[in-house]
Amino acid sequence: MLRRSLSQTLAAYAVLTCSAVSAQDYLVPRLANGQPDFSGAWTNDTITPIERPAALSDRAFLSEDEIASMEQNIAQRRERNDNNIVVEAGGSVGGYNQVWLDSGDTVLSTGQTSMIIDPPNGRAPIRESALATRDFYFANVENDYIYHTVWDRCITRGVPGSMLPAGYNNAYRFLQTDDSFTIVYEMIHDVRTISLTKSAHIDDKVKLWMGDSVARWDGDTLEIETTNFNDRGMLANSMAGGRLKGVPISEDFHVLERFTRVSADTIIWEARVTDPEKLTRPFTISMPLTQDHDYVMYEYACHEGNYAIENILSAGRARDRQQASN
């Protein structure tokens, strides 16, 4: 299923870019050791949702008119939001204006209707019990820090969550050596170094936040299998994750990623996600990453000035005192 969906994405990329040379004919640049060269800064900011909207449930790709309409609508909505600074009593003050955000203003270059490409409906097959746990966490964020996402707590966004777009800091620097592939994540400053030489995972009794990865080359595609997760991570951590935000994972969580360079400025990234305890079946995320030679990655100082959790918990204690006095 992973290889079939990848070929479909590559075919769509070749058509939608209107290139005279298809993605399959592209000559991949190589390092001195012959490995495909993925090094550099890559970005994935986009307005494409992770799950397919109900109105497009039977559509894998958008038309050109739909793409233009979506991009125009998001530009107009953001302009209205920036200009409307009046907040009704009891309403949300929202976050920063668009000057401080970088969540993208275009759909994915492949024209996908969602980042999830399998199952065919573009929806994550999450078990009701996992959704109930997510909802319980969200309902109790004022009661204890453990109910906040691990990103809010400045721990990690996990795998594959660290590769999913967010409101800003959507850049990744890839570094390669003969025996390792390193991903430097701009958001929450995670660094993941993956061995290209080891052939087996560590002892299954050892559980890690970002799991244990084993990589191999499948032709010109880098395939990374990650296991040995602890059960404290989540499928997604930001609002861009939609329904997936806050959904817990189990120790049986398993991720198979594939990185394939298809043009001078595009890598197709895919992740096949499996978790028998939290999902009814595996699902696949796929998206293009775009190289930006001029992108500058700055430190994401997560804990410094992170007043949100303290303020949320303080609000909860103020609520407790008010209820006790009534």
CORLINGI-V589705 format. One record per pair of residues at least 24 apart in sequence whose C-alpha atoms are under 7 Angstrom apart, sorted by the first residue. I is the first residue (numbers start at 1). J is the second residue. If there is no record, write none. Layout:
i=I j=J
i=I j=J
//
This chain:
i=2 j=272
i=12 j=110
i=13 j=110
i=16 j=110
i=23 j=262
i=23 j=263
i=26 j=262
i=26 j=263
i=28 j=261
i=33 j=178
i=36 j=220
i=38 j=174
i=39 j=174
i=39 j=175
i=39 j=176
i=40 j=173
i=40 j=174
i=41 j=171
i=41 j=172
i=41 j=173
i=41 j=174
i=41 j=291
i=41 j=292
i=41 j=293
i=41 j=295
i=42 j=171
i=42 j=172
i=42 j=173
i=42 j=289
i=42 j=290
i=42 j=291
i=42 j=292
i=43 j=170
i=43 j=171
i=43 j=172
i=43 j=289
i=43 j=290
i=43 j=291
i=44 j=165
i=44 j=170
i=44 j=171
i=44 j=289
i=44 j=290
i=45 j=103
i=45 j=104
i=45 j=165
i=45 j=170
i=46 j=103
i=46 j=104
i=46 j=105
i=46 j=106
i=46 j=107
i=46 j=108
i=47 j=104
i=47 j=105
i=47 j=106
i=47 j=107
i=48 j=107
i=48 j=108
i=48 j=113
i=48 j=114
i=48 j=115
i=49 j=114
i=49 j=115
i=50 j=114
i=50 j=115
i=50 j=116
i=50 j=241
i=51 j=114
i=51 j=115
i=51 j=116
i=51 j=122
i=51 j=123
i=52 j=113
i=52 j=114
i=52 j=122
i=52 j=123
i=57 j=121
i=58 j=121
i=59 j=113
i=60 j=112
i=60 j=113
i=61 j=111
i=61 j=112
i=61 j=113
i=62 j=111
i=62 j=112
i=62 j=113
i=67 j=107
i=71 j=105
i=71 j=106
i=74 j=105
i=75 j=105
i=101 j=167
i=101 j=168
i=102 j=167
i=102 j=168
i=102 j=169
i=103 j=166
i=103 j=167
i=103 j=168
i=108 j=288
i=115 j=285
i=115 j=286
i=115 j=287
i=116 j=284
i=116 j=285
i=116 j=286
i=117 j=284
i=117 j=285
i=117 j=286
i=118 j=283
i=118 j=284
i=119 j=283
i=124 j=283
i=125 j=279
i=125 j=280
i=125 j=281
i=126 j=278
i=126 j=279
i=126 j=280
i=127 j=278
i=127 j=279
i=127 j=280
i=130 j=247
i=130 j=248
i=130 j=278
i=131 j=247
i=134 j=246
i=134 j=247
i=134 j=248
i=142 j=312
i=142 j=313
i=142 j=315
i=142 j=316
i=143 j=313
i=143 j=316
i=144 j=313
i=149 j=237
i=149 j=246
i=150 j=233
i=151 j=237
i=154 j=188
i=154 j=302
i=154 j=303
i=156 j=188
i=156 j=190
i=157 j=237
i=158 j=209
i=158 j=210
i=158 j=233
i=159 j=210
i=160 j=271
i=161 j=235
i=161 j=236
i=165 j=240
i=166 j=238
i=166 j=240
i=186 j=297
i=186 j=300
i=187 j=300
i=188 j=300
i=188 j=302
i=189 j=299
i=189 j=300
i=204 j=228
i=209 j=233
i=220 j=260
i=221 j=258
i=221 j=259
i=221 j=260
i=222 j=258
i=222 j=259
i=222 j=260
i=223 j=257
i=223 j=258
i=223 j=259
i=224 j=256
i=224 j=257
i=224 j=258
i=225 j=255
i=225 j=256
i=225 j=257
i=226 j=254
i=226 j=255
i=226 j=256
i=227 j=253
i=227 j=254
i=227 j=255
i=229 j=253
i=249 j=278
i=250 j=275
i=250 j=277
i=250 j=278
i=265 j=290
i=265 j=291
i=266 j=290
i=266 j=291
//
